[in-house]
């Protein structure tokens, strides 16, 4: 096979799998699916939630009030496997809008499908389209898989593992 299965049409396996991932903005009809992923995200970071309905209510309010952009990643035969949540803010230094990619999570069943990369690229695409000065994110010190993804997508590690992606 001479590596042809690993890289068809010049695309890496990650790029190829990302092409089957579809990313869409979540609306009020998507709150339940998004809330399941949000809860998985909170569990991943070992956040103790006293009220099991609080994550869903929090997400529903952000979506209803258009206080955040919530994206969902769908993979054929797996369903909705990932989500990202972006908050819009401002940069005093650039005198422009800046976004904070606050949450990005892919459920275990959707990992290695390209869903995380597809979500990240869609956030960046929408940010560029909106004229945003940059996108900032943070991740845990030991989340080296996420750090590798962010760095390959152009984010630059700053002190304390805070990343900023220059958009022009």
PyMOL CGO cylinders between C-alpha atoms (Angstrom):
from pymol import cmd
from pymol.cgo import CYLINDER

trace = [
    CYLINDER, 0.00, 0.00, 0.00, 3.04, 2.31, 0.31, 0.3, 1, 1, 1, 1, 1, 1,
    CYLINDER, 3.04, 2.31, 0.31, 1.34, 4.61, 2.83, 0.3, 1, 1, 1, 1, 1, 1,
    CYLINDER, 1.34, 4.61, 2.83, -1.56, 5.36, 0.52, 0.3, 1, 1, 1, 1, 1, 1,
    CYLINDER, -1.56, 5.36, 0.52, -4.11, 4.21, 3.10, 0.3, 1, 1, 1, 1, 1, 1,
    CYLINDER, -4.11, 4.21, 3.10, -2.58, 6.49, 5.69, 0.3, 1, 1, 1, 1, 1, 1,
    CYLINDER, -2.58, 6.49, 5.69, -2.62, 9.56, 3.47, 0.3, 1, 1, 1, 1, 1, 1,
    CYLINDER, -2.62, 9.56, 3.47, -5.10, 9.81, 0.63, 0.3, 1, 1, 1, 1, 1, 1,
    CYLINDER, -5.10, 9.81, 0.63, -5.26, 12.87, -1.60, 0.3, 1, 1, 1, 1, 1, 1,
    CYLINDER, -5.26, 12.87, -1.60, -2.46, 14.49, 0.39, 0.3, 1, 1, 1, 1, 1, 1,
    CYLINDER, -2.46, 14.49, 0.39, -4.55, 14.58, 3.57, 0.3, 1, 1, 1, 1, 1, 1,
    CYLINDER, -4.55, 14.58, 3.57, -3.37, 13.18, 6.87, 0.3, 1, 1, 1, 1, 1, 1,
    CYLINDER, -3.37, 13.18, 6.87, -5.59, 10.68, 8.71, 0.3, 1, 1, 1, 1, 1, 1,
    CYLINDER, -5.59, 10.68, 8.71, -6.62, 13.46, 11.14, 0.3, 1, 1, 1, 1, 1, 1,
    CYLINDER, -6.62, 13.46, 11.14, -7.61, 15.75, 8.28, 0.3, 1, 1, 1, 1, 1, 1,
    CYLINDER, -7.61, 15.75, 8.28, -9.46, 12.95, 6.56, 0.3, 1, 1, 1, 1, 1, 1,
    CYLINDER, -9.46, 12.95, 6.56, -11.46, 12.04, 9.65, 0.3, 1, 1, 1, 1, 1, 1,
    CYLINDER, -11.46, 12.04, 9.65, -12.18, 15.73, 10.33, 0.3, 1, 1, 1, 1, 1, 1,
    CYLINDER, -12.18, 15.73, 10.33, -13.82, 15.92, 6.91, 0.3, 1, 1, 1, 1, 1, 1,
    CYLINDER, -13.82, 15.92, 6.91, -16.62, 13.60, 8.09, 0.3, 1, 1, 1, 1, 1, 1,
    CYLINDER, -16.62, 13.60, 8.09, -17.26, 15.72, 11.18, 0.3, 1, 1, 1, 1, 1, 1,
    CYLINDER, -17.26, 15.72, 11.18, -19.96, 18.34, 10.80, 0.3, 1, 1, 1, 1, 1, 1,
    CYLINDER, -19.96, 18.34, 10.80, -20.02, 21.31, 13.15, 0.3, 1, 1, 1, 1, 1, 1,
    CYLINDER, -20.02, 21.31, 13.15, -23.09, 23.43, 13.79, 0.3, 1, 1, 1, 1, 1, 1,
    CYLINDER, -23.09, 23.43, 13.79, -24.21, 26.16, 16.15, 0.3, 1, 1, 1, 1, 1, 1,
    CYLINDER, -24.21, 26.16, 16.15, -26.44, 24.91, 18.93, 0.3, 1, 1, 1, 1, 1, 1,
    CYLINDER, -26.44, 24.91, 18.93, -29.92, 26.33, 19.33, 0.3, 1, 1, 1, 1, 1, 1,
    CYLINDER, -29.92, 26.33, 19.33, -32.50, 25.88, 22.03, 0.3, 1, 1, 1, 1, 1, 1,
    CYLINDER, -32.50, 25.88, 22.03, -33.56, 22.53, 20.53, 0.3, 1, 1, 1, 1, 1, 1,
    CYLINDER, -33.56, 22.53, 20.53, -30.00, 21.26, 21.10, 0.3, 1, 1, 1, 1, 1, 1,
    CYLINDER, -30.00, 21.26, 21.10, -29.77, 22.03, 24.81, 0.3, 1, 1, 1, 1, 1, 1,
    CYLINDER, -29.77, 22.03, 24.81, -30.26, 18.44, 25.98, 0.3, 1, 1, 1, 1, 1, 1,
    CYLINDER, -30.26, 18.44, 25.98, -27.54, 17.05, 23.69, 0.3, 1, 1, 1, 1, 1, 1,
    CYLINDER, -27.54, 17.05, 23.69, -25.20, 19.90, 24.57, 0.3, 1, 1, 1, 1, 1, 1,
    CYLINDER, -25.20, 19.90, 24.57, -25.90, 19.49, 28.29, 0.3, 1, 1, 1, 1, 1, 1,
    CYLINDER, -25.90, 19.49, 28.29, -24.81, 15.84, 28.23, 0.3, 1, 1, 1, 1, 1, 1,
    CYLINDER, -24.81, 15.84, 28.23, -21.49, 16.88, 26.73, 0.3, 1, 1, 1, 1, 1, 1,
    CYLINDER, -21.49, 16.88, 26.73, -21.18, 19.84, 29.10, 0.3, 1, 1, 1, 1, 1, 1,
    CYLINDER, -21.18, 19.84, 29.10, -21.66, 17.49, 32.03, 0.3, 1, 1, 1, 1, 1, 1,
    CYLINDER, -21.66, 17.49, 32.03, -18.95, 15.19, 30.61, 0.3, 1, 1, 1, 1, 1, 1,
    CYLINDER, -18.95, 15.19, 30.61, -16.67, 18.23, 30.38, 0.3, 1, 1, 1, 1, 1, 1,
    CYLINDER, -16.67, 18.23, 30.38, -17.35, 19.16, 34.00, 0.3, 1, 1, 1, 1, 1, 1,
    CYLINDER, -17.35, 19.16, 34.00, -16.72, 15.57, 35.08, 0.3, 1, 1, 1, 1, 1, 1,
    CYLINDER, -16.72, 15.57, 35.08, -13.44, 15.51, 33.11, 0.3, 1, 1, 1, 1, 1, 1,
    CYLINDER, -13.44, 15.51, 33.11, -12.25, 18.52, 35.10, 0.3, 1, 1, 1, 1, 1, 1,
    CYLINDER, -12.25, 18.52, 35.10, -13.60, 16.95, 38.30, 0.3, 1, 1, 1, 1, 1, 1,
    CYLINDER, -13.60, 16.95, 38.30, -16.04, 19.78, 38.99, 0.3, 1, 1, 1, 1, 1, 1,
    CYLINDER, -16.04, 19.78, 38.99, -18.38, 18.80, 41.81, 0.3, 1, 1, 1, 1, 1, 1,
    CYLINDER, -18.38, 18.80, 41.81, -21.96, 19.79, 40.93, 0.3, 1, 1, 1, 1, 1, 1,
    CYLINDER, -21.96, 19.79, 40.93, -24.51, 19.67, 43.74, 0.3, 1, 1, 1, 1, 1, 1,
    CYLINDER, -24.51, 19.67, 43.74, -27.57, 20.22, 41.55, 0.3, 1, 1, 1, 1, 1, 1,
    CYLINDER, -27.57, 20.22, 41.55, -27.57, 17.77, 38.64, 0.3, 1, 1, 1, 1, 1, 1,
    CYLINDER, -27.57, 17.77, 38.64, -29.85, 20.11, 36.65, 0.3, 1, 1, 1, 1, 1, 1,
    CYLINDER, -29.85, 20.11, 36.65, -27.54, 23.12, 37.05, 0.3, 1, 1, 1, 1, 1, 1,
    CYLINDER, -27.54, 23.12, 37.05, -25.27, 22.42, 34.03, 0.3, 1, 1, 1, 1, 1, 1,
    CYLINDER, -25.27, 22.42, 34.03, -28.26, 22.11, 31.69, 0.3, 1, 1, 1, 1, 1, 1,
    CYLINDER, -28.26, 22.11, 31.69, -29.87, 25.26, 33.10, 0.3, 1, 1, 1, 1, 1, 1,
    CYLINDER, -29.87, 25.26, 33.10, -26.60, 27.18, 32.81, 0.3, 1, 1, 1, 1, 1, 1,
    CYLINDER, -26.60, 27.18, 32.81, -26.13, 26.16, 29.19, 0.3, 1, 1, 1, 1, 1, 1,
    CYLINDER, -26.13, 26.16, 29.19, -29.78, 26.78, 28.30, 0.3, 1, 1, 1, 1, 1, 1,
    CYLINDER, -29.78, 26.78, 28.30, -29.53, 30.31, 29.69, 0.3, 1, 1, 1, 1, 1, 1,
    CYLINDER, -29.53, 30.31, 29.69, -26.33, 31.09, 27.76, 0.3, 1, 1, 1, 1, 1, 1,
    CYLINDER, -26.33, 31.09, 27.76, -27.94, 29.88, 24.52, 0.3, 1, 1, 1, 1, 1, 1,
    CYLINDER, -27.94, 29.88, 24.52, -31.32, 31.58, 25.12, 0.3, 1, 1, 1, 1, 1, 1,
    CYLINDER, -31.32, 31.58, 25.12, -29.72, 34.93, 25.96, 0.3, 1, 1, 1, 1, 1, 1,
    CYLINDER, -29.72, 34.93, 25.96, -27.12, 34.62, 23.17, 0.3, 1, 1, 1, 1, 1, 1,
    CYLINDER, -27.12, 34.62, 23.17, -24.41, 35.10, 25.79, 0.3, 1, 1, 1, 1, 1, 1,
    CYLINDER, -24.41, 35.10, 25.79, -22.17, 32.47, 24.26, 0.3, 1, 1, 1, 1, 1, 1,
    CYLINDER, -22.17, 32.47, 24.26, -21.62, 30.66, 21.02, 0.3, 1, 1, 1, 1, 1, 1,
    CYLINDER, -21.62, 30.66, 21.02, -22.10, 26.94, 21.50, 0.3, 1, 1, 1, 1, 1, 1,
    CYLINDER, -22.10, 26.94, 21.50, -20.94, 24.65, 18.69, 0.3, 1, 1, 1, 1, 1, 1,
    CYLINDER, -20.94, 24.65, 18.69, -21.70, 20.94, 18.38, 0.3, 1, 1, 1, 1, 1, 1,
    CYLINDER, -21.70, 20.94, 18.38, -19.72, 18.33, 16.48, 0.3, 1, 1, 1, 1, 1, 1,
    CYLINDER, -19.72, 18.33, 16.48, -21.57, 15.45, 14.83, 0.3, 1, 1, 1, 1, 1, 1,
    CYLINDER, -21.57, 15.45, 14.83, -19.92, 12.30, 13.53, 0.3, 1, 1, 1, 1, 1, 1,
    CYLINDER, -19.92, 12.30, 13.53, -21.81, 9.84, 11.31, 0.3, 1, 1, 1, 1, 1, 1,
    CYLINDER, -21.81, 9.84, 11.31, -22.97, 6.76, 13.22, 0.3, 1, 1, 1, 1, 1, 1,
    CYLINDER, -22.97, 6.76, 13.22, -21.80, 8.28, 16.52, 0.3, 1, 1, 1, 1, 1, 1,
    CYLINDER, -21.80, 8.28, 16.52, -24.08, 11.31, 16.75, 0.3, 1, 1, 1, 1, 1, 1,
    CYLINDER, -24.08, 11.31, 16.75, -23.20, 14.48, 18.61, 0.3, 1, 1, 1, 1, 1, 1,
    CYLINDER, -23.20, 14.48, 18.61, -19.82, 13.82, 20.20, 0.3, 1, 1, 1, 1, 1, 1,
    CYLINDER, -19.82, 13.82, 20.20, -18.33, 17.21, 21.03, 0.3, 1, 1, 1, 1, 1, 1,
    CYLINDER, -18.33, 17.21, 21.03, -19.03, 20.78, 21.97, 0.3, 1, 1, 1, 1, 1, 1,
    CYLINDER, -19.03, 20.78, 21.97, -17.28, 24.11, 22.27, 0.3, 1, 1, 1, 1, 1, 1,
    CYLINDER, -17.28, 24.11, 22.27, -18.45, 27.21, 24.10, 0.3, 1, 1, 1, 1, 1, 1,
    CYLINDER, -18.45, 27.21, 24.10, -17.10, 30.64, 23.28, 0.3, 1, 1, 1, 1, 1, 1,
    CYLINDER, -17.10, 30.64, 23.28, -17.63, 33.86, 25.20, 0.3, 1, 1, 1, 1, 1, 1,
    CYLINDER, -17.63, 33.86, 25.20, -17.32, 37.18, 23.46, 0.3, 1, 1, 1, 1, 1, 1,
    CYLINDER, -17.32, 37.18, 23.46, -15.25, 39.81, 25.18, 0.3, 1, 1, 1, 1, 1, 1,
    CYLINDER, -15.25, 39.81, 25.18, -13.05, 42.77, 24.43, 0.3, 1, 1, 1, 1, 1, 1,
    CYLINDER, -13.05, 42.77, 24.43, -9.35, 43.45, 24.22, 0.3, 1, 1, 1, 1, 1, 1,
    CYLINDER, -9.35, 43.45, 24.22, -8.37, 46.84, 25.58, 0.3, 1, 1, 1, 1, 1, 1,
    CYLINDER, -8.37, 46.84, 25.58, -4.94, 46.48, 23.99, 0.3, 1, 1, 1, 1, 1, 1,
    CYLINDER, -4.94, 46.48, 23.99, -6.24, 45.92, 20.46, 0.3, 1, 1, 1, 1, 1, 1,
    CYLINDER, -6.24, 45.92, 20.46, -9.41, 47.99, 20.91, 0.3, 1, 1, 1, 1, 1, 1,
    CYLINDER, -9.41, 47.99, 20.91, -11.35, 45.11, 19.34, 0.3, 1, 1, 1, 1, 1, 1,
    CYLINDER, -11.35, 45.11, 19.34, -13.53, 42.19, 20.24, 0.3, 1, 1, 1, 1, 1, 1,
    CYLINDER, -13.53, 42.19, 20.24, -11.71, 39.10, 21.54, 0.3, 1, 1, 1, 1, 1, 1,
    CYLINDER, -11.71, 39.10, 21.54, -13.12, 35.66, 22.14, 0.3, 1, 1, 1, 1, 1, 1,
    CYLINDER, -13.12, 35.66, 22.14, -12.46, 33.20, 24.92, 0.3, 1, 1, 1, 1, 1, 1,
    CYLINDER, -12.46, 33.20, 24.92, -12.81, 29.56, 23.98, 0.3, 1, 1, 1, 1, 1, 1,
    CYLINDER, -12.81, 29.56, 23.98, -13.89, 28.60, 27.45, 0.3, 1, 1, 1, 1, 1, 1,
    CYLINDER, -13.89, 28.60, 27.45, -14.94, 24.99, 26.90, 0.3, 1, 1, 1, 1, 1, 1,
    CYLINDER, -14.94, 24.99, 26.90, -14.00, 22.35, 24.36, 0.3, 1, 1, 1, 1, 1, 1,
    CYLINDER, -14.00, 22.35, 24.36, -14.88, 18.73, 24.99, 0.3, 1, 1, 1, 1, 1, 1,
    CYLINDER, -14.88, 18.73, 24.99, -15.19, 15.54, 22.99, 0.3, 1, 1, 1, 1, 1, 1,
    CYLINDER, -15.19, 15.54, 22.99, -16.85, 12.50, 24.56, 0.3, 1, 1, 1, 1, 1, 1,
    CYLINDER, -16.85, 12.50, 24.56, -14.67, 9.39, 24.77, 0.3, 1, 1, 1, 1, 1, 1,
    CYLINDER, -14.67, 9.39, 24.77, -16.63, 7.69, 21.95, 0.3, 1, 1, 1, 1, 1, 1,
    CYLINDER, -16.63, 7.69, 21.95, -15.87, 10.62, 19.63, 0.3, 1, 1, 1, 1, 1, 1,
    CYLINDER, -15.87, 10.62, 19.63, -12.17, 10.97, 20.32, 0.3, 1, 1, 1, 1, 1, 1,
    CYLINDER, -12.17, 10.97, 20.32, -9.71, 10.34, 17.47, 0.3, 1, 1, 1, 1, 1, 1,
    CYLINDER, -9.71, 10.34, 17.47, -12.43, 11.25, 14.95, 0.3, 1, 1, 1, 1, 1, 1,
    CYLINDER, -12.43, 11.25, 14.95, -11.20, 14.79, 14.34, 0.3, 1, 1, 1, 1, 1, 1,
    CYLINDER, -11.20, 14.79, 14.34, -14.14, 16.30, 16.23, 0.3, 1, 1, 1, 1, 1, 1,
    CYLINDER, -14.14, 16.30, 16.23, -11.95, 18.41, 18.53, 0.3, 1, 1, 1, 1, 1, 1,
    CYLINDER, -11.95, 18.41, 18.53, -9.94, 19.78, 15.62, 0.3, 1, 1, 1, 1, 1, 1,
    CYLINDER, -9.94, 19.78, 15.62, -13.12, 20.47, 13.63, 0.3, 1, 1, 1, 1, 1, 1,
    CYLINDER, -13.12, 20.47, 13.63, -14.63, 22.38, 16.55, 0.3, 1, 1, 1, 1, 1, 1,
    CYLINDER, -14.63, 22.38, 16.55, -11.44, 24.39, 17.05, 0.3, 1, 1, 1, 1, 1, 1,
    CYLINDER, -11.44, 24.39, 17.05, -11.19, 25.25, 13.36, 0.3, 1, 1, 1, 1, 1, 1,
    CYLINDER, -11.19, 25.25, 13.36, -14.82, 26.31, 13.25, 0.3, 1, 1, 1, 1, 1, 1,
    CYLINDER, -14.82, 26.31, 13.25, -14.31, 28.62, 16.24, 0.3, 1, 1, 1, 1, 1, 1,
    CYLINDER, -14.31, 28.62, 16.24, -11.33, 30.20, 14.46, 0.3, 1, 1, 1, 1, 1, 1,
    CYLINDER, -11.33, 30.20, 14.46, -13.22, 30.47, 11.16, 0.3, 1, 1, 1, 1, 1, 1,
    CYLINDER, -13.22, 30.47, 11.16, -16.14, 32.23, 12.81, 0.3, 1, 1, 1, 1, 1, 1,
    CYLINDER, -16.14, 32.23, 12.81, -13.79, 34.50, 14.77, 0.3, 1, 1, 1, 1, 1, 1,
    CYLINDER, -13.79, 34.50, 14.77, -12.01, 35.59, 11.59, 0.3, 1, 1, 1, 1, 1, 1,
    CYLINDER, -12.01, 35.59, 11.59, -15.35, 36.16, 9.89, 0.3, 1, 1, 1, 1, 1, 1,
    CYLINDER, -15.35, 36.16, 9.89, -16.47, 38.33, 12.84, 0.3, 1, 1, 1, 1, 1, 1,
    CYLINDER, -16.47, 38.33, 12.84, -13.28, 40.42, 12.74, 0.3, 1, 1, 1, 1, 1, 1,
    CYLINDER, -13.28, 40.42, 12.74, -12.17, 39.26, 16.18, 0.3, 1, 1, 1, 1, 1, 1,
    CYLINDER, -12.17, 39.26, 16.18, -8.63, 40.22, 17.25, 0.3, 1, 1, 1, 1, 1, 1,
    CYLINDER, -8.63, 40.22, 17.25, -7.86, 36.77, 18.65, 0.3, 1, 1, 1, 1, 1, 1,
    CYLINDER, -7.86, 36.77, 18.65, -9.07, 33.71, 20.52, 0.3, 1, 1, 1, 1, 1, 1,
    CYLINDER, -9.07, 33.71, 20.52, -7.75, 32.85, 23.96, 0.3, 1, 1, 1, 1, 1, 1,
    CYLINDER, -7.75, 32.85, 23.96, -8.06, 29.57, 25.81, 0.3, 1, 1, 1, 1, 1, 1,
    CYLINDER, -8.06, 29.57, 25.81, -6.68, 27.79, 28.82, 0.3, 1, 1, 1, 1, 1, 1,
    CYLINDER, -6.68, 27.79, 28.82, -6.25, 24.12, 29.58, 0.3, 1, 1, 1, 1, 1, 1,
    CYLINDER, -6.25, 24.12, 29.58, -4.98, 21.98, 32.42, 0.3, 1, 1, 1, 1, 1, 1,
    CYLINDER, -4.98, 21.98, 32.42, -1.22, 21.63, 32.75, 0.3, 1, 1, 1, 1, 1, 1,
    CYLINDER, -1.22, 21.63, 32.75, -1.47, 17.87, 32.32, 0.3, 1, 1, 1, 1, 1, 1,
    CYLINDER, -1.47, 17.87, 32.32, -3.82, 17.93, 29.30, 0.3, 1, 1, 1, 1, 1, 1,
    CYLINDER, -3.82, 17.93, 29.30, -1.00, 17.41, 26.84, 0.3, 1, 1, 1, 1, 1, 1,
    CYLINDER, -1.00, 17.41, 26.84, -3.27, 16.01, 24.13, 0.3, 1, 1, 1, 1, 1, 1,
    CYLINDER, -3.27, 16.01, 24.13, -5.27, 19.25, 24.03, 0.3, 1, 1, 1, 1, 1, 1,
    CYLINDER, -5.27, 19.25, 24.03, -2.10, 21.34, 24.23, 0.3, 1, 1, 1, 1, 1, 1,
    CYLINDER, -2.10, 21.34, 24.23, -0.70, 19.52, 21.21, 0.3, 1, 1, 1, 1, 1, 1,
    CYLINDER, -0.70, 19.52, 21.21, -3.89, 20.16, 19.24, 0.3, 1, 1, 1, 1, 1, 1,
    CYLINDER, -3.89, 20.16, 19.24, -3.93, 23.85, 20.13, 0.3, 1, 1, 1, 1, 1, 1,
    CYLINDER, -3.93, 23.85, 20.13, -0.30, 24.35, 19.19, 0.3, 1, 1, 1, 1, 1, 1,
    CYLINDER, -0.30, 24.35, 19.19, -0.67, 22.56, 15.84, 0.3, 1, 1, 1, 1, 1, 1,
    CYLINDER, -0.67, 22.56, 15.84, -3.58, 24.88, 15.08, 0.3, 1, 1, 1, 1, 1, 1,
    CYLINDER, -3.58, 24.88, 15.08, -1.50, 28.00, 15.66, 0.3, 1, 1, 1, 1, 1, 1,
    CYLINDER, -1.50, 28.00, 15.66, -2.10, 28.84, 19.31, 0.3, 1, 1, 1, 1, 1, 1,
    CYLINDER, -2.10, 28.84, 19.31, 0.97, 30.09, 21.13, 0.3, 1, 1, 1, 1, 1, 1,
    CYLINDER, 0.97, 30.09, 21.13, 1.66, 29.02, 24.69, 0.3, 1, 1, 1, 1, 1, 1,
    CYLINDER, 1.66, 29.02, 24.69, 1.98, 31.93, 27.04, 0.3, 1, 1, 1, 1, 1, 1,
    CYLINDER, 1.98, 31.93, 27.04, 2.99, 31.88, 30.69, 0.3, 1, 1, 1, 1, 1, 1,
    CYLINDER, 2.99, 31.88, 30.69, 0.68, 29.72, 32.84, 0.3, 1, 1, 1, 1, 1, 1,
    CYLINDER, 0.68, 29.72, 32.84, -0.49, 27.72, 29.80, 0.3, 1, 1, 1, 1, 1, 1,
    CYLINDER, -0.49, 27.72, 29.80, -2.69, 30.50, 28.53, 0.3, 1, 1, 1, 1, 1, 1,
    CYLINDER, -2.69, 30.50, 28.53, -2.90, 30.47, 24.75, 0.3, 1, 1, 1, 1, 1, 1,
    CYLINDER, -2.90, 30.47, 24.75, -3.64, 33.21, 22.28, 0.3, 1, 1, 1, 1, 1, 1,
    CYLINDER, -3.64, 33.21, 22.28, -4.19, 32.75, 18.56, 0.3, 1, 1, 1, 1, 1, 1,
    CYLINDER, -4.19, 32.75, 18.56, -3.40, 35.83, 16.49, 0.3, 1, 1, 1, 1, 1, 1,
    CYLINDER, -3.40, 35.83, 16.49, -5.93, 36.30, 13.70, 0.3, 1, 1, 1, 1, 1, 1,
    CYLINDER, -5.93, 36.30, 13.70, -4.26, 38.88, 11.63, 0.3, 1, 1, 1, 1, 1, 1,
]
cmd.load_cgo(trace, "trace")
